[in-house]
Amino acid sequence: MSESYKQKMADDGEGRREALGIRKMVERKFGEAKKWHGMSRARYRGKGKVKIQVLITFLVLNVKRIIRLLEQKSSAQDLSLAPI
């Protein structure tokens, strides 16, 4: 390891940790798109067609996330309404 890298790691501030946490979430979605939704290769040729492929792929990923969040919210509400 270089000395500058060691210094960077020693100066690890709260902002850096927060930024790395956000990056981890974003990278996870890109990894999912690549592994499970065919983003490792472009299916079509041409910039416009590839843009459409990326748009639709991430639209699907966002819809899946919205559904998951709504299910969690409804289950949490069901638990709060249940008698103890």
PDB file of N, CA, C and O in Angstrom, chain B, residues numbered from 101:
ATOM      1  N   MET B 101       0.825  -1.178   0.000  1.00  0.00           N
ATOM      2  CA  MET B 101       0.000   0.000   0.000  1.00  0.00           C
ATOM      3  C   MET B 101       0.870   1.243   0.000  1.00  0.00           C
ATOM      4  O   MET B 101       1.917   1.302   0.645  1.00  0.00           O
ATOM      5  N   SER B 102       0.403   2.230  -0.743  1.00  0.00           N
ATOM      6  CA  SER B 102       1.157   3.477  -0.775  1.00  0.00           C
ATOM      7  C   SER B 102       0.844   4.316   0.455  1.00  0.00           C
ATOM      8  O   SER B 102      -0.170   4.117   1.124  1.00  0.00           O
ATOM      9  N   GLU B 103       1.715   5.236   0.731  1.00  0.00           N
ATOM     10  CA  GLU B 103       1.532   6.105   1.894  1.00  0.00           C
ATOM     11  C   GLU B 103       0.316   7.011   1.718  1.00  0.00           C
ATOM     12  O   GLU B 103      -0.392   7.294   2.685  1.00  0.00           O
ATOM     13  N   SER B 104       0.072   7.465   0.487  1.00  0.00           N
ATOM     14  CA  SER B 104      -1.077   8.350   0.267  1.00  0.00           C
ATOM     15  C   SER B 104      -2.393   7.596   0.499  1.00  0.00           C
ATOM     16  O   SER B 104      -3.352   8.161   1.025  1.00  0.00           O
ATOM     17  N   TYR B 105      -2.431   6.341   0.110  1.00  0.00           N
ATOM     18  CA  TYR B 105      -3.636   5.530   0.341  1.00  0.00           C
ATOM     19  C   TYR B 105      -3.852   5.318   1.833  1.00  0.00           C
ATOM     20  O   TYR B 105      -4.980   5.406   2.319  1.00  0.00           O
ATOM     21  N   LYS B 106      -2.775   5.040   2.559  1.00  0.00           N
ATOM     22  CA  LYS B 106      -2.876   4.874   4.012  1.00  0.00           C
ATOM     23  C   LYS B 106      -3.374   6.163   4.665  1.00  0.00           C
ATOM     24  O   LYS B 106      -4.179   6.123   5.595  1.00  0.00           O
ATOM     25  N   GLN B 107      -2.893   7.299   4.174  1.00  0.00           N
ATOM     26  CA  GLN B 107      -3.317   8.588   4.716  1.00  0.00           C
ATOM     27  C   GLN B 107      -4.809   8.822   4.449  1.00  0.00           C
ATOM     28  O   GLN B 107      -5.533   9.294   5.325  1.00  0.00           O
ATOM     29  N   LYS B 108      -5.259   8.490   3.243  1.00  0.00           N
ATOM     30  CA  LYS B 108      -6.675   8.639   2.915  1.00  0.00           C
ATOM     31  C   LYS B 108      -7.531   7.805   3.846  1.00  0.00           C
ATOM     32  O   LYS B 108      -8.559   8.275   4.335  1.00  0.00           O
ATOM     33  N   MET B 109      -7.123   6.585   4.095  1.00  0.00           N
ATOM     34  CA  MET B 109      -7.906   5.707   4.961  1.00  0.00           C
ATOM     35  C   MET B 109      -7.887   6.203   6.409  1.00  0.00           C
ATOM     36  O   MET B 109      -8.858   6.014   7.140  1.00  0.00           O
ATOM     37  N   ALA B 110      -6.804   6.827   6.819  1.00  0.00           N
ATOM     38  CA  ALA B 110      -6.718   7.358   8.176  1.00  0.00           C
ATOM     39  C   ALA B 110      -7.598   8.597   8.332  1.00  0.00           C
ATOM     40  O   ALA B 110      -8.119   8.847   9.419  1.00  0.00           O
ATOM     41  N   ASP B 111      -7.769   9.371   7.264  1.00  0.00           N
ATOM     42  CA  ASP B 111      -8.577  10.592   7.285  1.00  0.00           C
ATOM     43  C   ASP B 111     -10.037  10.311   6.944  1.00  0.00           C
ATOM     44  O   ASP B 111     -10.762  11.212   6.524  1.00  0.00           O
ATOM     45  N   ASP B 112     -10.460   9.090   7.119  1.00  0.00           N
ATOM     46  CA  ASP B 112     -11.815   8.685   6.763  1.00  0.00           C
ATOM     47  C   ASP B 112     -12.836   9.439   7.611  1.00  0.00           C
ATOM     48  O   ASP B 112     -12.996   9.157   8.798  1.00  0.00           O
ATOM     49  N   GLY B 113     -13.514  10.383   7.003  1.00  0.00           N
ATOM     50  CA  GLY B 113     -14.487  11.198   7.722  1.00  0.00           C
ATOM     51  C   GLY B 113     -15.898  10.661   7.555  1.00  0.00           C
ATOM     52  O   GLY B 113     -16.123   9.685   6.839  1.00  0.00           O
ATOM     53  N   GLU B 114     -16.843  11.306   8.220  1.00  0.00           N
ATOM     54  CA  GLU B 114     -18.242  10.885   8.175  1.00  0.00           C
ATOM     55  C   GLU B 114     -18.813  11.037   6.764  1.00  0.00           C
ATOM     56  O   GLU B 114     -19.584  10.190   6.313  1.00  0.00           O
ATOM     57  N   GLY B 115     -18.441  12.103   6.071  1.00  0.00           N
ATOM     58  CA  GLY B 115     -18.929  12.321   4.709  1.00  0.00           C
ATOM     59  C   GLY B 115     -18.482  11.220   3.763  1.00  0.00           C
ATOM     60  O   GLY B 115     -19.235  10.795   2.886  1.00  0.00           O
ATOM     61  N   ARG B 116     -17.269  10.769   3.945  1.00  0.00           N
ATOM     62  CA  ARG B 116     -16.743   9.696   3.090  1.00  0.00           C
ATOM     63  C   ARG B 116     -17.500   8.395   3.335  1.00  0.00           C
ATOM     64  O   ARG B 116     -17.825   7.674   2.392  1.00  0.00           O
ATOM     65  N   ARG B 117     -17.778   8.100   4.593  1.00  0.00           N
ATOM     66  CA  ARG B 117     -18.522   6.873   4.911  1.00  0.00           C
ATOM     67  C   ARG B 117     -19.917   6.920   4.310  1.00  0.00           C
ATOM     68  O   ARG B 117     -20.406   5.928   3.769  1.00  0.00           O
ATOM     69  N   GLU B 118     -20.549   8.072   4.409  1.00  0.00           N
ATOM     70  CA  GLU B 118     -21.898   8.229   3.853  1.00  0.00           C
ATOM     71  C   GLU B 118     -21.865   8.060   2.328  1.00  0.00           C
ATOM     72  O   GLU B 118     -22.726   7.389   1.759  1.00  0.00           O
ATOM     73  N   ALA B 119     -20.883   8.662   1.677  1.00  0.00           N
ATOM     74  CA  ALA B 119     -20.754   8.561   0.225  1.00  0.00           C
ATOM     75  C   ALA B 119     -20.515   7.112  -0.196  1.00  0.00           C
ATOM     76  O   ALA B 119     -21.072   6.656  -1.194  1.00  0.00           O
ATOM     77  N   LEU B 120     -19.694   6.390   0.559  1.00  0.00           N
ATOM     78  CA  LEU B 120     -19.442   4.985   0.228  1.00  0.00           C
ATOM     79  C   LEU B 120     -20.691   4.138   0.434  1.00  0.00           C
ATOM     80  O   LEU B 120     -20.908   3.175  -0.301  1.00  0.00           O
ATOM     81  N   GLY B 121     -21.513   4.477   1.417  1.00  0.00           N
ATOM     82  CA  GLY B 121     -22.758   3.762   1.633  1.00  0.00           C
ATOM     83  C   GLY B 121     -23.723   3.952   0.481  1.00  0.00           C
ATOM     84  O   GLY B 121     -24.383   3.006   0.050  1.00  0.00           O
ATOM     85  N   ILE B 122     -23.806   5.187  -0.021  1.00  0.00           N
ATOM     86  CA  ILE B 122     -24.669   5.466  -1.170  1.00  0.00           C
ATOM     87  C   ILE B 122     -24.137   4.752  -2.402  1.00  0.00           C
ATOM     88  O   ILE B 122     -24.903   4.170  -3.170  1.00  0.00           O
ATOM     89  N   ARG B 123     -22.828   4.796  -2.587  1.00  0.00           N
ATOM     90  CA  ARG B 123     -22.222   4.131  -3.745  1.00  0.00           C
ATOM     91  C   ARG B 123     -22.507   2.633  -3.711  1.00  0.00           C
ATOM     92  O   ARG B 123     -22.757   2.027  -4.753  1.00  0.00           O
ATOM     93  N   LYS B 124     -22.472   2.039  -2.535  1.00  0.00           N
ATOM     94  CA  LYS B 124     -22.731   0.613  -2.396  1.00  0.00           C
ATOM     95  C   LYS B 124     -24.146   0.276  -2.865  1.00  0.00           C
ATOM     96  O   LYS B 124     -24.353  -0.725  -3.552  1.00  0.00           O
ATOM     97  N   MET B 125     -25.117   1.109  -2.495  1.00  0.00           N
ATOM     98  CA  MET B 125     -26.498   0.864  -2.919  1.00  0.00           C
ATOM     99  C   MET B 125     -26.640   0.971  -4.440  1.00  0.00           C
ATOM    100  O   MET B 125     -27.317   0.156  -5.068  1.00  0.00           O
ATOM    101  N   VAL B 126     -25.995   1.985  -5.023  1.00  0.00           N
ATOM    102  CA  VAL B 126     -26.086   2.185  -6.475  1.00  0.00           C
ATOM    103  C   VAL B 126     -25.402   1.043  -7.213  1.00  0.00           C
ATOM    104  O   VAL B 126     -25.956   0.500  -8.169  1.00  0.00           O
ATOM    105  N   GLU B 127     -24.209   0.681  -6.779  1.00  0.00           N
ATOM    106  CA  GLU B 127     -23.470  -0.395  -7.429  1.00  0.00           C
ATOM    107  C   GLU B 127     -24.217  -1.719  -7.342  1.00  0.00           C
ATOM    108  O   GLU B 127     -24.138  -2.539  -8.257  1.00  0.00           O
ATOM    109  N   ARG B 128     -24.937  -1.931  -6.254  1.00  0.00           N
ATOM    110  CA  ARG B 128     -25.714  -3.160  -6.089  1.00  0.00           C
ATOM    111  C   ARG B 128     -26.779  -3.261  -7.184  1.00  0.00           C
ATOM    112  O   ARG B 128     -27.005  -4.340  -7.731  1.00  0.00           O
ATOM    113  N   LYS B 129     -27.435  -2.135  -7.505  1.00  0.00           N
ATOM    114  CA  LYS B 129     -28.469  -2.131  -8.542  1.00  0.00           C
ATOM    115  C   LYS B 129     -27.858  -2.381  -9.918  1.00  0.00           C
ATOM    116  O   LYS B 129     -28.435  -3.104 -10.730  1.00  0.00           O
ATOM    117  N   PHE B 130     -26.710  -1.794 -10.181  1.00  0.00           N
ATOM    118  CA  PHE B 130     -26.051  -2.042 -11.458  1.00  0.00           C
ATOM    119  C   PHE B 130     -25.623  -3.501 -11.571  1.00  0.00           C
ATOM    120  O   PHE B 130     -25.722  -4.100 -12.642  1.00  0.00           O
ATOM    121  N   GLY B 131     -25.150  -4.069 -10.473  1.00  0.00           N
ATOM    122  CA  GLY B 131     -24.779  -5.485 -10.470  1.00  0.00           C
ATOM    123  C   GLY B 131     -25.975  -6.378 -10.726  1.00  0.00           C
ATOM    124  O   GLY B 131     -25.877  -7.361 -11.460  1.00  0.00           O
ATOM    125  N   GLU B 132     -27.117  -6.039 -10.116  1.00  0.00           N
ATOM    126  CA  GLU B 132     -28.341  -6.817 -10.352  1.00  0.00           C
ATOM    127  C   GLU B 132     -28.759  -6.714 -11.811  1.00  0.00           C
ATOM    128  O   GLU B 132     -29.143  -7.714 -12.418  1.00  0.00           O
ATOM    129  N   ALA B 133     -28.689  -5.517 -12.378  1.00  0.00           N
ATOM    130  CA  ALA B 133     -29.059  -5.331 -13.782  1.00  0.00           C
ATOM    131  C   ALA B 133     -28.154  -6.151 -14.696  1.00  0.00           C
ATOM    132  O   ALA B 133     -28.613  -6.739 -15.675  1.00  0.00           O
ATOM    133  N   LYS B 134     -26.887  -6.182 -14.372  1.00  0.00           N
ATOM    134  CA  LYS B 134     -25.938  -6.915 -15.195  1.00  0.00           C
ATOM    135  C   LYS B 134     -26.123  -8.418 -15.071  1.00  0.00           C
ATOM    136  O   LYS B 134     -26.098  -9.135 -16.071  1.00  0.00           O
ATOM    137  N   LYS B 135     -26.308  -8.894 -13.852  1.00  0.00           N
ATOM    138  CA  LYS B 135     -26.375 -10.335 -13.622  1.00  0.00           C
ATOM    139  C   LYS B 135     -27.721 -10.937 -14.020  1.00  0.00           C
ATOM    140  O   LYS B 135     -27.767 -12.007 -14.627  1.00  0.00           O
ATOM    141  N   TRP B 136     -28.809 -10.258 -13.682  1.00  0.00           N
ATOM    142  CA  TRP B 136     -30.128 -10.865 -13.834  1.00  0.00           C
ATOM    143  C   TRP B 136     -30.981 -10.288 -14.957  1.00  0.00           C
ATOM    144  O   TRP B 136     -31.982 -10.897 -15.335  1.00  0.00           O
ATOM    145  N   HIS B 137     -30.613  -9.135 -15.499  1.00  0.00           N
ATOM    146  CA  HIS B 137     -31.479  -8.475 -16.472  1.00  0.00           C
ATOM    147  C   HIS B 137     -30.794  -8.175 -17.799  1.00  0.00           C
ATOM    148  O   HIS B 137     -31.233  -7.285 -18.528  1.00  0.00           O
ATOM    149  N   GLY B 138     -29.747  -8.886 -18.120  1.00  0.00           N
ATOM    150  CA  GLY B 138     -29.150  -8.813 -19.444  1.00  0.00           C
ATOM    151  C   GLY B 138     -28.365  -7.568 -19.763  1.00  0.00           C
ATOM    152  O   GLY B 138     -28.187  -7.246 -20.938  1.00  0.00           O
ATOM    153  N   MET B 139     -27.886  -6.851 -18.758  1.00  0.00           N
ATOM    154  CA  MET B 139     -27.136  -5.631 -19.048  1.00  0.00           C
ATOM    155  C   MET B 139     -25.642  -5.876 -19.227  1.00  0.00           C
ATOM    156  O   MET B 139     -24.875  -4.924 -19.371  1.00  0.00           O
ATOM    157  N   SER B 140     -25.224  -7.122 -19.219  1.00  0.00           N
ATOM    158  CA  SER B 140     -23.802  -7.380 -19.442  1.00  0.00           C
ATOM    159  C   SER B 140     -23.425  -7.146 -20.909  1.00  0.00           C
ATOM    160  O   SER B 140     -22.267  -6.885 -21.232  1.00  0.00           O
ATOM    161  N   ARG B 141     -24.418  -7.245 -21.781  1.00  0.00           N
ATOM    162  CA  ARG B 141     -24.212  -6.970 -23.205  1.00  0.00           C
ATOM    163  C   ARG B 141     -25.418  -6.234 -23.751  1.00  0.00           C
ATOM    164  O   ARG B 141     -26.543  -6.419 -23.284  1.00  0.00           O
ATOM    165  N   ALA B 142     -25.169  -5.401 -24.741  1.00  0.00           N
ATOM    166  CA  ALA B 142     -26.273  -4.717 -25.398  1.00  0.00           C
ATOM    167  C   ALA B 142     -26.992  -5.724 -26.305  1.00  0.00           C
ATOM    168  O   ALA B 142     -26.359  -6.479 -27.043  1.00  0.00           O
ATOM    169  N   ARG B 143     -28.297  -5.716 -26.233  1.00  0.00           N
ATOM    170  CA  ARG B 143     -29.076  -6.661 -27.027  1.00  0.00           C
ATOM    171  C   ARG B 143     -29.228  -6.157 -28.457  1.00  0.00           C
ATOM    172  O   ARG B 143     -29.323  -6.950 -29.394  1.00  0.00           O
ATOM    173  N   TYR B 144     -29.251  -4.851 -28.621  1.00  0.00           N
ATOM    174  CA  TYR B 144     -29.470  -4.249 -29.934  1.00  0.00           C
ATOM    175  C   TYR B 144     -28.267  -3.385 -30.309  1.00  0.00           C
ATOM    176  O   TYR B 144     -27.410  -3.102 -29.472  1.00  0.00           O
ATOM    177  N   ARG B 145     -28.213  -2.974 -31.561  1.00  0.00           N
ATOM    178  CA  ARG B 145     -27.139  -2.101 -32.034  1.00  0.00           C
ATOM    179  C   ARG B 145     -27.653  -0.688 -32.188  1.00  0.00           C
ATOM    180  O   ARG B 145     -28.805  -0.468 -32.563  1.00  0.00           O
ATOM    181  N   GLY B 146     -26.795   0.262 -31.896  1.00  0.00           N
ATOM    182  CA  GLY B 146     -27.153   1.666 -32.030  1.00  0.00           C
ATOM    183  C   GLY B 146     -27.405   2.301 -30.675  1.00  0.00           C
ATOM    184  O   GLY B 146     -27.945   1.679 -29.760  1.00  0.00           O
ATOM    185  N   LYS B 147     -26.998   3.554 -30.576  1.00  0.00           N
ATOM    186  CA  LYS B 147     -27.109   4.267 -29.316  1.00  0.00           C
ATOM    187  C   LYS B 147     -28.554   4.379 -28.836  1.00  0.00           C
ATOM    188  O   LYS B 147     -28.842   4.151 -27.661  1.00  0.00           O
ATOM    189  N   GLY B 148     -29.441   4.724 -29.726  1.00  0.00           N
ATOM    190  CA  GLY B 148     -30.836   4.906 -29.356  1.00  0.00           C
ATOM    191  C   GLY B 148     -31.472   3.631 -28.834  1.00  0.00           C
ATOM    192  O   GLY B 148     -32.205   3.657 -27.844  1.00  0.00           O
ATOM    193  N   LYS B 149     -31.198   2.523 -29.490  1.00  0.00           N
ATOM    194  CA  LYS B 149     -31.781   1.247 -29.067  1.00  0.00           C
ATOM    195  C   LYS B 149     -31.203   0.773 -27.737  1.00  0.00           C
ATOM    196  O   LYS B 149     -31.907   0.184 -26.916  1.00  0.00           O
ATOM    197  N   VAL B 150     -29.913   1.036 -27.537  1.00  0.00           N
ATOM    198  CA  VAL B 150     -29.295   0.664 -26.261  1.00  0.00           C
ATOM    199  C   VAL B 150     -29.849   1.542 -25.142  1.00  0.00           C
ATOM    200  O   VAL B 150     -30.065   1.060 -24.030  1.00  0.00           O
ATOM    201  N   LYS B 151     -30.081   2.825 -25.423  1.00  0.00           N
ATOM    202  CA  LYS B 151     -30.690   3.709 -24.422  1.00  0.00           C
ATOM    203  C   LYS B 151     -32.061   3.191 -24.013  1.00  0.00           C
ATOM    204  O   LYS B 151     -32.403   3.206 -22.831  1.00  0.00           O
ATOM    205  N   ILE B 152     -32.843   2.735 -24.978  1.00  0.00           N
ATOM    206  CA  ILE B 152     -34.167   2.186 -24.672  1.00  0.00           C
ATOM    207  C   ILE B 152     -34.032   0.932 -23.818  1.00  0.00           C
ATOM    208  O   ILE B 152     -34.789   0.747 -22.865  1.00  0.00           O
ATOM    209  N   GLN B 153     -33.081   0.074 -24.148  1.00  0.00           N
ATOM    210  CA  GLN B 153     -32.866  -1.147 -23.358  1.00  0.00           C
ATOM    211  C   GLN B 153     -32.528  -0.797 -21.908  1.00  0.00           C
ATOM    212  O   GLN B 153     -33.077  -1.393 -20.981  1.00  0.00           O
ATOM    213  N   VAL B 154     -31.634   0.159 -21.714  1.00  0.00           N
ATOM    214  CA  VAL B 154     -31.235   0.560 -20.367  1.00  0.00           C
ATOM    215  C   VAL B 154     -32.420   1.184 -19.634  1.00  0.00           C
ATOM    216  O   VAL B 154     -32.653   0.881 -18.464  1.00  0.00           O
ATOM    217  N   LEU B 155     -33.163   2.046 -20.308  1.00  0.00           N
ATOM    218  CA  LEU B 155     -34.314   2.699 -19.701  1.00  0.00           C
ATOM    219  C   LEU B 155     -35.336   1.670 -19.225  1.00  0.00           C
ATOM    220  O   LEU B 155     -35.801   1.743 -18.088  1.00  0.00           O
ATOM    221  N   ILE B 156     -35.684   0.723 -20.074  1.00  0.00           N
ATOM    222  CA  ILE B 156     -36.683  -0.279 -19.715  1.00  0.00           C
ATOM    223  C   ILE B 156     -36.163  -1.182 -18.599  1.00  0.00           C
ATOM    224  O   ILE B 156     -36.917  -1.539 -17.693  1.00  0.00           O
ATOM    225  N   THR B 157     -34.900  -1.551 -18.653  1.00  0.00           N
ATOM    226  CA  THR B 157     -34.330  -2.413 -17.617  1.00  0.00           C
ATOM    227  C   THR B 157     -34.408  -1.743 -16.249  1.00  0.00           C
ATOM    228  O   THR B 157     -34.838  -2.365 -15.277  1.00  0.00           O
ATOM    229  N   PHE B 158     -33.996  -0.485 -16.167  1.00  0.00           N
ATOM    230  CA  PHE B 158     -34.024   0.187 -14.874  1.00  0.00           C
ATOM    231  C   PHE B 158     -35.438   0.576 -14.467  1.00  0.00           C
ATOM    232  O   PHE B 158     -35.711   0.727 -13.276  1.00  0.00           O
ATOM    233  N   LEU B 159     -36.332   0.739 -15.414  1.00  0.00           N
ATOM    234  CA  LEU B 159     -37.737   0.931 -15.085  1.00  0.00           C
ATOM    235  C   LEU B 159     -38.279  -0.306 -14.375  1.00  0.00           C
ATOM    236  O   LEU B 159     -38.988  -0.197 -13.374  1.00  0.00           O
ATOM    237  N   VAL B 160     -37.941  -1.475 -14.898  1.00  0.00           N
ATOM    238  CA  VAL B 160     -38.361  -2.733 -14.269  1.00  0.00           C
ATOM    239  C   VAL B 160     -37.760  -2.861 -12.868  1.00  0.00           C
ATOM    240  O   VAL B 160     -38.452  -3.252 -11.928  1.00  0.00           O
ATOM    241  N   LEU B 161     -36.489  -2.536 -12.730  1.00  0.00           N
ATOM    242  CA  LEU B 161     -35.847  -2.618 -11.412  1.00  0.00           C
ATOM    243  C   LEU B 161     -36.532  -1.684 -10.409  1.00  0.00           C
ATOM    244  O   LEU B 161     -36.732  -2.055  -9.252  1.00  0.00           O
ATOM    245  N   ASN B 162     -36.892  -0.476 -10.852  1.00  0.00           N
ATOM    246  CA  ASN B 162     -37.557   0.464  -9.954  1.00  0.00           C
ATOM    247  C   ASN B 162     -38.962   0.004  -9.592  1.00  0.00           C
ATOM    248  O   ASN B 162     -39.390   0.176  -8.450  1.00  0.00           O
ATOM    249  N   VAL B 163     -39.687  -0.578 -10.545  1.00  0.00           N
ATOM    250  CA  VAL B 163     -41.030  -1.093 -10.247  1.00  0.00           C
ATOM    251  C   VAL B 163     -40.930  -2.238  -9.243  1.00  0.00           C
ATOM    252  O   VAL B 163     -41.732  -2.321  -8.313  1.00  0.00           O
ATOM    253  N   LYS B 164     -39.954  -3.113  -9.427  1.00  0.00           N
ATOM    254  CA  LYS B 164     -39.755  -4.199  -8.465  1.00  0.00           C
ATOM    255  C   LYS B 164     -39.490  -3.637  -7.066  1.00  0.00           C
ATOM    256  O   LYS B 164     -40.010  -4.153  -6.077  1.00  0.00           O
ATOM    257  N   ARG B 165     -38.692  -2.595  -6.989  1.00  0.00           N
ATOM    258  CA  ARG B 165     -38.365  -1.989  -5.692  1.00  0.00           C
ATOM    259  C   ARG B 165     -39.585  -1.334  -5.066  1.00  0.00           C
ATOM    260  O   ARG B 165     -39.806  -1.452  -3.861  1.00  0.00           O
ATOM    261  N   ILE B 166     -40.382  -0.641  -5.879  1.00  0.00           N
ATOM    262  CA  ILE B 166     -41.597   0.000  -5.374  1.00  0.00           C
ATOM    263  C   ILE B 166     -42.545  -1.042  -4.805  1.00  0.00           C
ATOM    264  O   ILE B 166     -43.111  -0.850  -3.729  1.00  0.00           O
ATOM    265  N   ILE B 167     -42.720  -2.145  -5.525  1.00  0.00           N
ATOM    266  CA  ILE B 167     -43.601  -3.219  -5.051  1.00  0.00           C
ATOM    267  C   ILE B 167     -43.097  -3.770  -3.725  1.00  0.00           C
ATOM    268  O   ILE B 167     -43.879  -3.978  -2.797  1.00  0.00           O
ATOM    269  N   ARG B 168     -41.802  -4.006  -3.637  1.00  0.00           N
ATOM    270  CA  ARG B 168     -41.219  -4.538  -2.404  1.00  0.00           C
ATOM    271  C   ARG B 168     -41.425  -3.572  -1.238  1.00  0.00           C
ATOM    272  O   ARG B 168     -41.745  -3.998  -0.128  1.00  0.00           O
ATOM    273  N   LEU B 169     -41.243  -2.278  -1.485  1.00  0.00           N
ATOM    274  CA  LEU B 169     -41.433  -1.286  -0.434  1.00  0.00           C
ATOM    275  C   LEU B 169     -42.893  -1.195  -0.003  1.00  0.00           C
ATOM    276  O   LEU B 169     -43.180  -1.054   1.185  1.00  0.00           O
ATOM    277  N   LEU B 170     -43.821  -1.274  -0.963  1.00  0.00           N
ATOM    278  CA  LEU B 170     -45.241  -1.235  -0.630  1.00  0.00           C
ATOM    279  C   LEU B 170     -45.658  -2.468   0.168  1.00  0.00           C
ATOM    280  O   LEU B 170     -46.475  -2.369   1.084  1.00  0.00           O
ATOM    281  N   GLU B 171     -45.103  -3.618  -0.174  1.00  0.00           N
ATOM    282  CA  GLU B 171     -45.405  -4.836   0.579  1.00  0.00           C
ATOM    283  C   GLU B 171     -44.893  -4.727   2.009  1.00  0.00           C
ATOM    284  O   GLU B 171     -45.577  -5.140   2.946  1.00  0.00           O
ATOM    285  N   GLN B 172     -43.708  -4.179   2.184  1.00  0.00           N
ATOM    286  CA  GLN B 172     -43.156  -3.999   3.526  1.00  0.00           C
ATOM    287  C   GLN B 172     -44.007  -3.028   4.325  1.00  0.00           C
ATOM    288  O   GLN B 172     -44.251  -3.239   5.514  1.00  0.00           O
ATOM    289  N   LYS B 173     -44.462  -1.956   3.667  1.00  0.00           N
ATOM    290  CA  LYS B 173     -45.276  -0.959   4.349  1.00  0.00           C
ATOM    291  C   LYS B 173     -46.614  -1.560   4.779  1.00  0.00           C
ATOM    292  O   LYS B 173     -47.073  -1.322   5.896  1.00  0.00           O
ATOM    293  N   SER B 174     -47.240  -2.341   3.888  1.00  0.00           N
ATOM    294  CA  SER B 174     -48.538  -2.926   4.236  1.00  0.00           C
ATOM    295  C   SER B 174     -48.399  -3.978   5.342  1.00  0.00           C
ATOM    296  O   SER B 174     -49.272  -4.091   6.203  1.00  0.00           O
ATOM    297  N   SER B 175     -47.313  -4.741   5.319  1.00  0.00           N
ATOM    298  CA  SER B 175     -47.116  -5.724   6.376  1.00  0.00           C
ATOM    299  C   SER B 175     -46.838  -5.046   7.720  1.00  0.00           C
ATOM    300  O   SER B 175     -47.248  -5.549   8.765  1.00  0.00           O
ATOM    301  N   ALA B 176     -46.152  -3.920   7.694  1.00  0.00           N
ATOM    302  CA  ALA B 176     -45.889  -3.171   8.923  1.00  0.00           C
ATOM    303  C   ALA B 176     -47.186  -2.586   9.468  1.00  0.00           C
ATOM    304  O   ALA B 176     -47.397  -2.560  10.680  1.00  0.00           O
ATOM    305  N   GLN B 177     -48.055  -2.116   8.575  1.00  0.00           N
ATOM    306  CA  GLN B 177     -49.345  -1.597   9.016  1.00  0.00           C
ATOM    307  C   GLN B 177     -50.208  -2.722   9.579  1.00  0.00           C
ATOM    308  O   GLN B 177     -50.902  -2.521  10.575  1.00  0.00           O
ATOM    309  N   ASP B 178     -50.176  -3.888   8.968  1.00  0.00           N
ATOM    310  CA  ASP B 178     -50.943  -5.020   9.461  1.00  0.00           C
ATOM    311  C   ASP B 178     -50.477  -5.394  10.853  1.00  0.00           C
ATOM    312  O   ASP B 178     -51.297  -5.723  11.710  1.00  0.00           O
ATOM    313  N   LEU B 179     -49.180  -5.350  11.092  1.00  0.00           N
ATOM    314  CA  LEU B 179     -48.647  -5.677  12.412  1.00  0.00           C
ATOM    315  C   LEU B 179     -49.052  -4.636  13.445  1.00  0.00           C
ATOM    316  O   LEU B 179     -49.317  -4.976  14.598  1.00  0.00           O
ATOM    317  N   SER B 180     -49.103  -3.364  13.038  1.00  0.00           N
ATOM    318  CA  SER B 180     -49.465  -2.321  13.994  1.00  0.00           C
ATOM    319  C   SER B 180     -50.961  -2.367  14.346  1.00  0.00           C
ATOM    320  O   SER B 180     -51.362  -1.905  15.415  1.00  0.00           O
ATOM    321  N   LEU B 181     -51.781  -2.924  13.448  1.00  0.00           N
ATOM    322  CA  LEU B 181     -53.213  -3.024  13.701  1.00  0.00           C
ATOM    323  C   LEU B 181     -53.582  -4.292  14.475  1.00  0.00           C
ATOM    324  O   LEU B 181     -54.683  -4.388  15.017  1.00  0.00           O
ATOM    325  N   ALA B 182     -52.688  -5.240  14.527  1.00  0.00           N
ATOM    326  CA  ALA B 182     -52.975  -6.511  15.197  1.00  0.00           C
ATOM    327  C   ALA B 182     -53.040  -6.293  16.704  1.00  0.00           C
ATOM    328  O   ALA B 182     -52.217  -5.573  17.271  1.00  0.00           O
ATOM    329  N   PRO B 183     -54.044  -6.934  17.363  1.00  0.00           N
ATOM    330  CA  PRO B 183     -54.130  -6.799  18.822  1.00  0.00           C
ATOM    331  C   PRO B 183     -52.985  -7.529  19.513  1.00  0.00           C
ATOM    332  O   PRO B 183     -52.503  -8.560  19.043  1.00  0.00           O
ATOM    333  N   ILE B 184     -52.574  -6.977  20.618  1.00  0.00           N
ATOM    334  CA  ILE B 184     -51.432  -7.549  21.357  1.00  0.00           C
ATOM    335  C   ILE B 184     -51.902  -8.517  22.384  1.00  0.00           C
ATOM    336  O   ILE B 184     -51.089  -9.099  23.102  1.00  0.00           O
TER     337      ILE B 184
END
